[in-house]
Amino acid sequence: QVQLVESGGGLVQAGGSLRLSCAVSGRTFSFSNYAMAWFRRAPGKEREFVAAINWTGGRSSYVDSVKGRFTISRDNSKNTVELQMNSLKPEDTAVYYCALRLSTDARTLARDYHYWGQGTQVTVSS
């Protein structure tokens, strides 16, 4: 079984920063072989792709609304993926989920990911 546990969410004022982390564990599991991503779901809205990173960390992609503000990274020695969020806006308020894809290349569709965390709440006040 594969487990993903997010942390780092909280309440922050607009313009502030947060760093989300996702720890991945599981038996007979090779984290470094798999792509990772962050998605979010805002109140009353559909789940939305935020950022993704391939297995080596050498390629990443972002939704347009966070480009230049968010950075996804991974540490394959620690089985973690992180999302650094700067210049936060009230519209970034959502539950943020990390997801793992059983492939080396990253995708932007939720249906392409096989394991999910429980989510961490991010609230940005104006």
N, CA, C and O of each residue as an XYZ file, in Angstrom:
504
protein
N       0.846     -1.198      0.000
C       0.000      0.000      0.000
C       0.879      1.245      0.000
O       1.916      1.279      0.662
N       0.464      2.261     -0.740
C       1.193      3.518     -0.825
C       0.426      4.573     -0.052
O      -0.792      4.693     -0.190
N       1.134      5.330      0.756
C       0.506      6.393      1.534
C       1.143      7.730      1.216
O       2.365      7.840      1.116
N       0.308      8.749      1.058
C       0.756     10.107      0.829
C       0.187     10.974      1.944
O      -1.020     10.965      2.187
N       1.045     11.717      2.614
C       0.608     12.559      3.724
C       1.099     13.981      3.498
O       2.301     14.242      3.455
N       0.137     14.901      3.354
C       0.473     16.310      3.152
C       0.596     17.046      4.488
O      -0.018     16.672      5.487
N       1.398     18.088      4.471
C       1.528     18.957      5.643
C       1.909     20.349      5.174
O       2.290     20.547      4.020
N       1.803     21.316      6.086
C       2.261     22.657      5.780
C       1.174     23.677      5.469
O       1.456     24.861      5.289
N      -0.064     23.214      5.408
C      -1.135     24.158      5.146
C      -1.387     25.074      6.329
O      -0.823     24.884      7.406
N      -2.242     26.073      6.121
C      -2.566     26.987      7.205
C      -3.217     28.244      6.704
O      -3.650     28.326      5.554
N      -3.284     29.228      7.583
C      -3.881     30.527      7.283
C      -2.760     31.548      7.089
O      -1.850     31.655      7.911
N      -2.844     32.292      5.992
C      -1.826     33.288      5.682
C      -2.489     34.496      5.046
O      -3.530     34.376      4.402
N      -1.890     35.645      5.227
C      -2.417     36.858      4.592
C      -2.002     36.916      3.131
O      -0.992     36.335      2.733
N      -2.780     37.610      2.356
C      -2.450     37.802      0.950
C      -1.049     38.396      0.833
O      -0.669     39.299      1.578
N      -0.293     37.861     -0.124
C       1.084     38.282     -0.302
C       2.080     37.431      0.455
O       3.286     37.537      0.232
N       1.592     36.593      1.342
C       2.458     35.746      2.143
C       2.860     34.471      1.424
O       2.553     34.272      0.249
N       3.557     33.610      2.162
C       4.085     32.369      1.598
C       3.758     31.180      2.494
O       3.604     31.310      3.708
N       3.658     30.029      1.861
C       3.536     28.751      2.558
C       4.330     27.720      1.784
O       4.525     27.844      0.575
N       4.784     26.705      2.492
C       5.482     25.596      1.843
C       4.783     24.309      2.230
O       4.779     23.915      3.396
N       4.194     23.660      1.242
C       3.529     22.384      1.460
C       4.512     21.249      1.228
O       5.397     21.335      0.377
N       4.340     20.194      1.993
C       5.177     19.016      1.828
C       4.296     17.779      1.753
O       3.235     17.719      2.375
N       4.739     16.811      1.000
C       4.027     15.538      0.869
C       5.037     14.417      1.062
O       6.003     14.300      0.308
N       4.804     13.597      2.079
C       5.674     12.455      2.357
C       5.031     11.188      1.821
O       3.859     10.917      2.083
N       5.793     10.424      1.081
C       5.288      9.213      0.439
C       5.954      7.991      1.048
O       7.171      7.964      1.235
N       5.151      6.982      1.356
C       5.705      5.759      1.922
C       4.943      4.561      1.400
O       3.840      4.683      0.867
N       5.563      3.386      1.566
C       4.925      2.157      1.140
C       5.952      1.060      0.987
O       7.126      1.321      0.724
N       5.511     -0.143      1.148
C       6.426     -1.266      1.025
C       6.757     -1.530     -0.435
O       5.934     -1.281     -1.316
N       7.952     -2.030     -0.691
C       8.444     -2.343     -2.043
C       8.107     -1.212     -3.010
O       7.566     -1.429     -4.094
N       8.438     -0.031     -2.589
C       8.045      1.140     -3.352
C       9.271      1.970     -3.697
O      10.120      2.231     -2.845
N       9.353      2.387     -4.974
C      10.480      3.201     -5.426
C       9.975      4.570     -5.838
O       9.608      4.790     -6.993
N       9.960      5.477     -4.893
C       9.444      6.824     -5.127
C      10.098      7.481     -6.332
O       9.424      8.165     -7.102
N      11.381      7.287     -6.506
C      12.116      7.990     -7.552
C      11.713      7.558     -8.957
O      12.145      8.175     -9.931
N      10.915      6.538     -9.086
C      10.471      6.080    -10.403
C       9.205      6.767    -10.888
O       8.779      6.543    -12.021
N       8.594      7.605    -10.045
C       7.249      8.073    -10.333
C       7.112      9.587    -10.341
O       7.779     10.300     -9.591
N       6.231     10.052    -11.208
C       5.906     11.473    -11.260
C       4.961     11.845    -10.118
O       4.210     11.013     -9.608
N       5.023     13.117     -9.736
C       4.199     13.627     -8.653
C       3.515     14.918     -9.077
O       3.960     15.598    -10.002
N       2.428     15.245     -8.386
C       1.710     16.467     -8.721
C       0.972     17.000     -7.501
O       0.755     16.298     -6.514
N       0.601     18.260     -7.608
C      -0.285     18.898     -6.637
C      -1.554     19.335     -7.366
O      -1.495     19.887     -8.465
N      -2.684     19.083     -6.744
C      -3.973     19.559     -7.204
C      -4.618     20.332     -6.055
O      -4.161     20.264     -4.914
N      -5.672     21.057     -6.365
C      -6.408     21.766     -5.315
C      -7.894     21.787     -5.647
O      -8.307     21.701     -6.803
N      -8.678     21.906     -4.576
C     -10.122     22.042     -4.741
C     -10.581     23.199     -3.874
O     -10.506     23.146     -2.646
N     -11.056     24.240     -4.529
C     -11.600     25.393     -3.817
C     -13.073     25.158     -3.519
O     -13.719     24.362     -4.201
N     -13.613     25.831     -2.519
C     -15.022     25.650     -2.175
C     -15.931     25.894     -3.375
O     -15.852     26.935     -4.027
N     -16.784     24.934     -3.654
C     -17.743     25.066     -4.736
C     -17.169     24.915     -6.130
O     -17.849     25.191     -7.118
N     -15.915     24.476     -6.215
C     -15.282     24.350     -7.533
C     -14.763     22.932     -7.758
O     -14.650     22.129     -6.831
N     -14.457     22.659     -9.007
C     -13.893     21.367     -9.354
C     -12.417     21.301     -8.929
O     -11.746     22.317     -8.746
N     -11.952     20.060     -8.782
C     -10.537     19.875     -8.510
C      -9.721     20.415     -9.677
O     -10.089     20.234    -10.838
N      -8.612     21.077     -9.364
C      -7.813     21.771    -10.376
C      -6.358     21.351    -10.272
O      -5.810     21.230     -9.176
N      -5.742     21.131    -11.416
C      -4.310     20.876    -11.465
C      -3.553     22.140    -11.052
O      -3.924     23.250    -11.436
N      -2.495     21.961    -10.270
C      -1.667     23.085     -9.852
C      -0.254     22.967    -10.426
O       0.223     23.879    -11.101
N       0.410     21.844    -10.157
C       1.800     21.682    -10.593
C       2.131     20.204    -10.633
O       1.535     19.399     -9.918
N       3.102     19.854    -11.491
C       3.539     18.471    -11.594
C       5.040     18.440    -11.848
O       5.623     19.396    -12.358
N       5.653     17.311    -11.476
C       7.092     17.151    -11.642
C       7.389     15.722    -12.055
O       6.779     14.784    -11.542
N       8.324     15.552    -12.979
C       8.615     14.204    -13.454
C       9.500     13.456    -12.454
O       9.826     13.982    -11.390
N       9.880     12.241    -12.799
C      10.539     11.364    -11.847
C      11.906     11.861    -11.398
O      12.309     11.609    -10.263
N      12.620     12.557    -12.264
C      13.954     13.042    -11.897
C      13.910     14.422    -11.254
O      14.873     14.852    -10.618
N      12.789     15.108    -11.424
C      12.716     16.490    -10.985
C      13.214     17.464    -12.020
O      13.286     18.666    -11.762
N      13.557     16.964    -13.187
C      14.124     17.822    -14.216
C      13.100     18.529    -15.079
O      13.440     19.420    -15.857
N      11.847     18.133    -14.941
C      10.792     18.758    -15.749
C       9.574     19.000    -14.885
O       9.131     18.111    -14.157
N       9.037     20.193    -14.964
C       7.858     20.537    -14.185
C       6.889     21.354    -15.028
O       7.266     21.939    -16.044
N       5.651     21.383    -14.595
C       4.640     22.172    -15.291
C       3.697     22.785    -14.255
O       3.573     22.288    -13.136
N       3.033     23.876    -14.653
C       2.183     24.623    -13.743
C       0.931     25.117    -14.461
O       0.936     25.350    -15.670
N      -0.117     25.267    -13.701
C      -1.287     25.954    -14.233
C      -0.916     27.427    -14.364
O      -0.125     27.945    -13.575
N      -1.482     28.095    -15.352
C      -1.092     29.481    -15.644
C      -1.254     30.403    -14.428
O      -0.447     31.309    -14.222
N      -2.274     30.175    -13.645
C      -2.575     31.089    -12.546
C      -1.519     31.095    -11.439
O      -1.504     32.008    -10.613
N      -0.637     30.093    -11.408
C       0.388     30.051    -10.351
C       1.801     30.201    -10.892
O       2.759     30.245    -10.120
N       1.939     30.277    -12.193
C       3.286     30.410    -12.770
C       3.972     31.656    -12.243
O       3.379     32.733    -12.183
N       5.230     31.492    -11.863
C       5.992     32.605    -11.317
C       5.803     32.801     -9.827
O       6.546     33.560     -9.204
N       4.815     32.125     -9.243
C       4.562     32.254     -7.803
C       4.812     30.943     -7.045
O       5.293     30.961     -5.912
N       4.488     29.823     -7.667
C       4.640     28.504     -7.038
C       5.799     27.747     -7.672
O       6.090     27.898     -8.859
N       6.454     26.929     -6.851
C       7.533     26.077     -7.338
C       7.383     24.681     -6.746
O       7.297     24.513     -5.529
N       7.355     23.694     -7.615
C       7.293     22.301     -7.173
C       8.707     21.719     -7.200
O       9.495     22.007     -8.101
N       9.009     20.901     -6.199
C      10.319     20.261     -6.139
C      10.171     18.903     -5.471
O       9.146     18.614     -4.853
N      11.185     18.085     -5.597
C      11.141     16.764     -4.964
C      12.523     16.404     -4.445
O      13.542     16.872     -4.954
N      12.531     15.558     -3.414
C      13.767     15.036     -2.864
C      13.632     13.516     -2.867
O      12.988     12.939     -1.990
N      14.236     12.882     -3.844
C      14.080     11.438     -3.987
C      14.795     10.655     -2.883
O      14.508      9.475     -2.686
N      15.706     11.285     -2.172
C      16.362     10.612     -1.053
C      15.472     10.573      0.185
O      15.674      9.758      1.085
N      14.475     11.475      0.214
C      13.575     11.553      1.375
C      12.145     11.143      1.034
O      11.277     11.138      1.906
N      11.901     10.802     -0.218
C      10.539     10.440     -0.657
C       9.539     11.567     -0.387
O       8.438     11.331      0.112
N       9.934     12.768     -0.718
C       9.045     13.902     -0.496
C       8.929     14.766     -1.751
O       9.832     14.819     -2.586
N       7.798     15.432     -1.847
C       7.581     16.451     -2.869
C       7.048     17.685     -2.154
O       6.264     17.575     -1.212
N       7.474     18.850     -2.603
C       7.088     20.079     -1.933
C       6.513     21.083     -2.930
O       6.768     21.020     -4.132
N       5.746     21.991     -2.395
C       5.183     23.074     -3.199
C       5.436     24.371     -2.440
O       4.808     24.630     -1.414
N       6.346     25.171     -2.941
C       6.612     26.490     -2.374
C       5.651     27.480     -3.012
O       5.626     27.642     -4.232
N       4.861     28.137     -2.175
C       3.838     29.056     -2.672
C       4.145     30.460     -2.159
O       4.115     30.716     -0.956
N       4.435     31.350     -3.079
C       4.737     32.740     -2.747
C       3.667     33.664     -3.318
O       2.887     33.274     -4.187
N       3.647     34.880     -2.818
C       2.695     35.893     -3.305
C       1.278     35.338     -3.345
O       0.569     35.476     -4.342
N       0.885     34.723     -2.268
C      -0.414     34.056     -2.236
C      -1.557     35.054     -2.360
O      -1.472     36.188     -1.889
N      -2.619     34.606     -3.002
C      -3.810     35.409     -3.241
C      -5.016     34.724     -2.608
O      -4.998     33.510     -2.407
N      -6.053     35.478     -2.293
C      -7.260     34.841     -1.740
C      -7.800     33.730     -2.633
O      -8.346     32.749     -2.128
N      -7.660     33.865     -3.940
C      -8.161     32.836     -4.851
C      -7.336     31.553     -4.813
O      -7.711     30.566     -5.446
N      -6.227     31.545     -4.089
C      -5.467     30.314     -3.885
C      -6.040     29.469     -2.748
O      -5.598     28.342     -2.525
N      -7.017     30.009     -2.037
C      -7.638     29.267     -0.946
C      -8.269     27.983     -1.463
O      -9.094     28.011     -2.376
N      -7.878     26.861     -0.878
C      -8.350     25.551     -1.330
C      -7.773     24.472     -0.433
O      -6.895     24.728      0.391
N      -8.280     23.271     -0.607
C      -7.612     22.095     -0.052
C      -6.634     21.607     -1.116
O      -7.006     21.405     -2.272
N      -5.389     21.423     -0.713
C      -4.334     21.020     -1.639
C      -4.008     19.543     -1.430
O      -3.815     19.082     -0.305
N      -3.954     18.818     -2.542
C      -3.707     17.383     -2.517
C      -2.447     17.055     -3.304
O      -2.222     17.613     -4.378
N      -1.635     16.165     -2.785
C      -0.555     15.635     -3.611
C      -1.005     14.297     -4.197
O      -1.842     13.593     -3.633
N      -0.427     13.982     -5.327
C      -0.826     12.790     -6.057
C       0.393     12.137     -6.700
O       1.353     12.812     -7.074
N       0.339     10.837     -6.818
C       1.434     10.062     -7.402
C       0.951      9.326     -8.643
O      -0.119      8.717     -8.651
N       1.737      9.394     -9.654
C       1.427      8.713    -10.912
C       2.427      7.579    -11.108
O       3.635      7.781    -10.980
N       1.923      6.385    -11.419
C       2.783      5.212    -11.594
C       3.435      5.229    -12.969
O       3.286      4.297    -13.759
N       4.156      6.304    -13.235
C       4.888      6.467    -14.473
C       5.912      7.572    -14.256
O       5.819      8.346    -13.302
N       6.886      7.634    -15.153
C       7.952      8.624    -14.977
C       7.560     10.015    -15.448
O       8.091     11.011    -14.956
N       6.634     10.092    -16.397
C       6.285     11.406    -16.946
C       5.100     11.995    -16.201
O       4.183     11.280    -15.798
N       5.133     13.297    -16.026
C       4.073     13.985    -15.297
C       2.945     14.379    -16.240
O       3.177     14.690    -17.408
N       1.734     14.362    -15.724
C       0.554     14.752    -16.481
C      -0.230     15.802    -15.692
O       0.046     16.058    -14.520
N      -1.210     16.398    -16.366
C      -1.995     17.446    -15.718
C      -3.411     17.021    -15.380
O      -4.144     17.789    -14.757
N      -3.816     15.826    -15.771
C      -5.172     15.354    -15.499
C      -5.202     14.471    -14.258
O      -4.350     13.601    -14.078
N      -6.186     14.706    -13.415
C      -6.297     13.942    -12.177
C      -6.459     12.447    -12.441
O      -5.980     11.620    -11.665
N      -7.125     12.108    -13.520
C      -7.386     10.690    -13.791
C      -6.115      9.916    -14.103
O      -6.124      8.685    -14.094
N      -5.015     10.625    -14.381
C      -3.744      9.960    -14.692
C      -2.930      9.636    -13.443
O      -1.839      9.075    -13.546
N      -3.451      9.984    -12.261
C      -2.742      9.755    -11.008
C      -3.412      8.646    -10.218
O      -4.637      8.529    -10.206
N      -2.600      7.838     -9.561
C      -3.078      6.592     -8.995
C      -3.232      6.619     -7.476
O      -4.039      5.869     -6.926
N      -2.483      7.458     -6.804
C      -2.581      7.542     -5.346
C      -2.697      9.005     -4.944
O      -2.130      9.896     -5.576
N      -3.455      9.220     -3.867
C      -3.757     10.581     -3.416
C      -3.608     10.699     -1.907
O      -3.841      9.747     -1.163
N      -3.215     11.889     -1.476
C      -3.219     12.177     -0.059
C      -4.585     12.658      0.393
O      -5.513     12.773     -0.408
N      -4.698     12.936      1.676
C      -5.961     13.370      2.260
C      -6.190     14.865      2.104
O      -7.316     15.338      2.254
N      -5.151     15.601      1.811
C      -5.283     17.031      1.583
C      -4.896     17.871      2.789
O      -4.952     17.414      3.931
N      -4.503     19.106      2.512
C      -4.180     20.066      3.562
C      -4.805     21.410      3.176
O      -4.717     21.836      2.024
N      -5.429     22.063      4.141
C      -6.160     23.295      3.881
C      -5.218     24.488      3.819
O      -4.375     24.681      4.695
N      -5.376     25.276      2.777
C      -4.672     26.550      2.647
C      -5.727     27.651      2.562
O      -6.605     27.617      1.700
N      -5.633     28.618      3.458
C      -6.566     29.729      3.474
C      -5.781     31.027      3.400
O      -4.905     31.287      4.223
N      -6.110     31.844      2.395
C      -5.435     33.120      2.196
C      -6.433     34.235      2.450
O      -7.439     34.347      1.750
N      -6.157     35.051      3.443
C      -7.065     36.145      3.786
C      -6.659     37.422      3.058
O      -5.483     37.668      2.794
N      -7.667     38.218      2.745
C      -7.398     39.461      2.005
C      -7.100     40.616      2.939
O      -6.853     41.732      2.482
